[in-house]
């Protein structure tokens, strides 16, 4: 299968610009989107919009930095552990603690189930769920081949992830994302059931499918999730959230997080876990995690 060369965001922006009479140019091998109208020029690079302060954008690009800032301002935050690549970031590696000692300590603290990811990653790329120390070590070594820093954080069993659109101190829209899944009928193979979902033609989807036994036949009524991640690029299904108590609770935390980082525009992800707790904060620029506790 061939990868879709145009990102969803680029296609959406092209449509919006055409409707609103905005001149759109793709520059620097399509890395820069230049928008122009009425003498004003704005730029978008990948998922970066130029209406945020540069320092805020740089913090948002770094998962651990975001954790530190939110924690310092008492926004409930999921703990992140930073691991530096000794080959490229040796001056930051603690002399009294090696890479594996730090990683194993984080693993043991989080009940032997952690999520490992590039510290500056996005869209769920190269994110791994590790159940053993061996898996953790292999994942870290693989990530160190391309990245100078990685983050380790707890795994939460997520029921629904809510994406909030934060603009100038207000939340304009919230929609929920549910993981792609199929329900068995006792006769049809998992591969055939998945084909009916028409999942996006993307590498992240192929990677998810590679972890499944596609020849298996789920029992009647059995639910099989395609992935533990909620990325739209992986086939998660969006649904707009109506106003109400849950909306207001999510809105409150999103505003706290957005203001804590001095953001003007961000999409912030807040998720409900299966035990009815809520965790948050993924900015469209990068990923940020906090949780909404009973005191919030």
C-alpha positions as CSV (number, residue, x, y, z in Angstrom):
1,X,0.0,0.0,0.0
2,X,1.2,3.5,-0.8
3,X,1.3,6.1,1.9
4,X,-1.0,9.1,1.5
5,X,1.4,11.9,0.7
6,X,-0.9,14.8,1.7
7,X,-1.6,15.2,5.4
8,X,-5.2,15.7,6.4
9,X,-4.4,19.1,7.9
10,X,-2.9,20.3,4.6
11,X,-6.0,19.2,2.6
12,X,-8.3,20.8,5.1
13,X,-6.4,24.1,5.0
14,X,-6.5,24.2,1.2
15,X,-10.3,23.8,1.3
16,X,-10.7,26.6,3.9
17,X,-8.3,28.9,2.1
18,X,-10.2,28.5,-1.2
19,X,-13.5,29.2,0.5
20,X,-12.2,32.2,2.4
21,X,-10.2,33.8,-0.5
22,X,-6.9,33.2,1.2
23,X,-3.8,32.7,-1.1
24,X,-2.0,29.5,-0.1
25,X,1.5,28.7,-1.1
26,X,3.5,25.6,-0.2
27,X,7.2,26.5,0.4
28,X,10.4,24.7,1.4
29,X,9.4,21.3,-0.1
30,X,5.9,21.7,1.4
31,X,7.2,22.1,4.9
32,X,5.9,25.7,5.1
33,X,2.3,26.7,4.4
34,X,2.2,30.4,3.6
35,X,-1.2,32.1,3.9
36,X,-1.8,35.6,2.6
37,X,-4.9,37.9,2.5
38,X,-5.4,41.7,2.7
39,X,-1.7,42.3,3.0
40,X,-1.3,40.0,6.0
41,X,1.0,36.9,5.8
42,X,1.0,34.0,8.2
43,X,2.9,30.7,8.3
44,X,2.2,27.2,9.4
45,X,5.0,24.6,9.7
46,X,3.8,21.0,10.1
47,X,1.5,21.5,13.1
48,X,3.0,24.8,14.3
49,X,1.0,28.0,14.0
50,X,2.7,31.4,14.4
51,X,0.1,32.9,16.7
52,X,1.7,31.3,19.8
53,X,4.8,32.8,21.6
54,X,7.9,31.0,20.5
55,X,8.9,30.0,24.0
56,X,5.4,28.4,24.6
57,X,5.7,26.6,21.3
58,X,9.1,25.2,22.3
59,X,7.8,24.0,25.6
60,X,4.8,22.4,23.9
61,X,7.2,20.5,21.6
62,X,8.9,18.8,24.6
63,X,6.8,16.4,26.6
64,X,9.0,16.5,29.7
65,X,9.2,20.3,29.6
66,X,5.5,20.5,29.5
67,X,5.2,18.2,32.5
68,X,7.6,20.4,34.5
69,X,5.7,23.6,33.6
70,X,2.3,22.2,34.4
71,X,3.5,20.7,37.6
72,X,5.2,23.9,38.7
73,X,1.8,25.8,38.2
74,X,-0.1,23.1,40.1
75,X,-2.0,21.8,37.1
76,X,-2.7,18.1,37.8
77,X,-0.1,16.3,35.6
78,X,0.8,12.8,34.7
79,X,4.4,12.1,35.7
80,X,6.9,11.9,33.0
81,X,10.5,10.5,33.3
82,X,13.1,11.9,30.9
83,X,15.8,9.5,29.6
84,X,18.8,11.1,27.8
85,X,20.7,9.3,25.1
86,X,24.2,8.9,26.4
87,X,25.6,8.9,22.9
88,X,24.3,12.4,22.0
89,X,23.3,14.0,25.3
90,X,26.0,12.7,27.6
91,X,26.5,15.9,29.5
92,X,22.9,15.6,30.7
93,X,23.2,12.0,31.9
94,X,23.3,11.8,35.7
95,X,26.6,10.4,36.9
96,X,25.0,8.6,39.9
97,X,22.3,6.9,37.8
98,X,22.7,5.1,34.5
99,X,20.0,4.9,31.7
100,X,18.8,1.5,32.7
101,X,18.6,2.3,36.4
102,X,16.3,5.3,35.7
103,X,14.2,3.4,33.2
104,X,13.8,0.4,35.5
105,X,12.8,2.6,38.4
106,X,10.1,4.2,36.3
107,X,8.9,0.8,35.2
108,X,8.7,-0.6,38.7
109,X,6.9,2.5,40.0
110,X,4.2,2.3,37.3
111,X,3.1,-1.3,38.1
112,X,5.2,-2.8,35.3
113,X,3.3,-1.2,32.4
114,X,4.6,2.0,30.8
115,X,4.4,4.0,27.6
116,X,7.7,5.0,26.0
117,X,7.9,7.6,23.3
118,X,10.2,10.2,21.7
119,X,10.2,13.3,23.8
120,X,9.4,15.4,20.8
121,X,7.1,13.0,19.0
122,X,3.6,13.5,17.6
123,X,0.6,11.6,16.1
124,X,1.4,8.5,18.1
125,X,4.5,7.7,16.0
126,X,7.1,5.4,17.6
127,X,5.0,5.2,20.8
128,X,5.3,1.8,22.5
129,X,3.5,0.1,25.4
130,X,6.0,-2.0,27.4
131,X,5.0,-4.8,29.7
132,X,8.4,-6.1,30.6
133,X,11.9,-4.7,31.4
134,X,13.2,-6.4,28.3
135,X,10.6,-4.7,26.1
136,X,11.4,-1.4,27.7
137,X,15.2,-1.9,27.1
138,X,14.6,-2.9,23.4
139,X,12.3,0.1,22.8
140,X,14.7,2.6,24.4
141,X,17.7,1.2,22.4
142,X,15.6,1.5,19.2
143,X,14.5,5.1,19.9
144,X,18.1,6.1,20.8
145,X,19.0,5.3,17.2
146,X,17.1,8.4,16.1
147,X,16.3,10.5,19.2
148,X,18.3,12.4,21.8
149,X,15.7,12.2,24.5
150,X,12.7,10.0,25.3
151,X,9.9,10.1,27.8
152,X,8.4,7.3,30.0
153,X,4.9,7.8,31.5
154,X,2.3,5.6,33.1
155,X,-0.2,3.6,31.0
156,X,-3.9,4.3,31.5
157,X,-6.7,2.2,30.2
158,X,-8.5,5.0,28.2
159,X,-12.2,4.8,27.3
160,X,-12.5,8.0,25.4
161,X,-10.2,10.8,24.4
162,X,-11.6,14.3,24.0
163,X,-10.0,16.9,21.8
164,X,-10.6,20.5,22.8
165,X,-10.0,23.5,20.6
166,X,-8.5,26.2,22.7
167,X,-8.3,29.8,21.4
168,X,-7.4,32.9,23.3
169,X,-8.4,31.6,26.7
170,X,-11.7,29.8,25.6
171,X,-12.7,26.4,24.4
172,X,-14.5,26.6,21.1
173,X,-15.2,22.9,20.4
174,X,-14.8,19.5,22.0
175,X,-15.1,16.1,20.3
176,X,-14.5,12.6,21.6
177,X,-12.3,10.0,19.9
178,X,-13.0,6.3,20.4
179,X,-10.5,3.6,19.5
180,X,-11.2,1.6,16.3
181,X,-12.7,-1.8,17.1
182,X,-14.7,-4.6,15.7
183,X,-17.4,-7.0,17.2
184,X,-17.0,-10.7,16.4
185,X,-19.8,-12.8,15.0
186,X,-18.2,-16.2,15.6
187,X,-17.7,-16.8,11.8
188,X,-15.8,-14.0,10.3
189,X,-12.0,-13.6,10.6
190,X,-10.5,-10.6,12.3
191,X,-8.9,-9.5,9.0
192,X,-12.3,-9.5,7.2
193,X,-14.0,-7.6,10.1
194,X,-11.2,-4.9,10.0
195,X,-11.5,-4.5,6.3
196,X,-15.1,-3.2,6.8
197,X,-13.7,-0.3,8.9
198,X,-11.9,1.3,5.9
199,X,-9.0,2.4,8.1
200,X,-6.7,5.1,6.9
201,X,-3.9,4.0,4.5
202,X,-1.1,4.9,6.9
203,X,2.0,3.3,8.4
204,X,0.7,3.6,11.9
205,X,-2.3,1.5,10.9
206,X,-0.2,-1.2,9.3
207,X,2.0,-1.3,12.4
208,X,-1.1,-1.7,14.6
209,X,-2.4,-4.6,12.4
210,X,1.0,-6.3,12.5
211,X,0.5,-6.9,16.3
212,X,-2.8,-8.7,15.7
213,X,-3.6,-12.3,14.7
214,X,-5.6,-11.4,11.7
215,X,-6.6,-15.1,11.0
216,X,-8.3,-15.4,14.3
217,X,-12.1,-15.6,14.4
218,X,-13.5,-13.5,17.3
219,X,-16.4,-15.1,19.3
220,X,-19.9,-13.7,18.8
221,X,-20.2,-10.4,20.6
222,X,-16.5,-10.3,21.4
223,X,-15.0,-6.8,21.1
224,X,-11.5,-6.5,19.6
225,X,-9.7,-3.2,19.7
226,X,-7.4,-2.5,16.8
227,X,-5.0,-0.4,18.9
228,X,-4.6,1.0,22.4
229,X,-4.0,4.5,20.9
230,X,-6.6,7.1,20.1
231,X,-4.9,8.9,17.2
232,X,-7.2,9.8,14.3
233,X,-4.3,8.8,12.0
234,X,-4.8,5.3,13.3
235,X,-8.5,5.2,12.6
236,X,-10.1,6.5,15.8
237,X,-13.7,7.8,15.3
238,X,-14.6,11.4,16.3
239,X,-17.9,12.6,17.7
240,X,-18.7,16.1,18.8
241,X,-19.4,16.4,22.6
242,X,-22.6,18.1,23.6
243,X,-22.6,20.8,26.3
244,X,-23.2,19.5,29.8
245,X,-21.4,18.6,33.0
246,X,-18.6,16.6,31.3
247,X,-18.1,19.3,28.7
248,X,-17.7,21.9,31.5
249,X,-15.3,19.8,33.4
250,X,-13.1,19.2,30.4
251,X,-13.4,22.8,29.4
252,X,-12.1,23.9,32.8
253,X,-9.0,21.8,32.7
254,X,-8.2,22.7,29.1
255,X,-8.3,26.4,30.0
256,X,-6.1,25.9,33.0
257,X,-3.5,24.0,30.9
258,X,-3.6,26.4,28.0
259,X,-3.1,29.4,30.3
260,X,-0.3,27.7,32.2
261,X,1.7,27.4,29.1
262,X,0.7,30.9,27.8
263,X,-0.8,29.5,24.6
264,X,-3.1,31.4,22.3
265,X,-4.1,28.4,20.1
266,X,-3.9,24.7,20.9
267,X,-5.8,21.5,20.5
268,X,-5.8,19.9,23.9
269,X,-6.6,16.2,24.4
270,X,-8.3,15.1,27.7
271,X,-9.2,11.5,28.2
272,X,-11.6,9.5,30.3
273,X,-10.2,6.3,31.7
274,X,-12.2,3.1,32.2
275,X,-12.3,3.7,36.0
276,X,-13.9,7.1,35.3
277,X,-10.9,9.3,36.0
278,X,-9.9,11.9,33.4
279,X,-6.5,12.7,32.2
280,X,-5.4,15.5,29.8
281,X,-3.3,17.5,27.8
282,X,-2.1,17.0,24.4
283,X,-1.4,20.2,22.5
284,X,-1.5,20.0,18.7
285,X,2.1,21.3,18.7
286,X,3.1,18.4,20.8
287,X,1.9,16.1,23.6
288,X,1.1,17.2,27.2
289,X,-0.4,15.0,29.9
290,X,-2.2,15.9,33.1
291,X,-5.2,14.4,34.9
292,X,-8.4,15.8,36.2
293,X,-8.9,14.5,39.8
294,X,-11.9,14.7,42.1
295,X,-10.6,18.0,43.5
296,X,-10.5,19.8,40.2
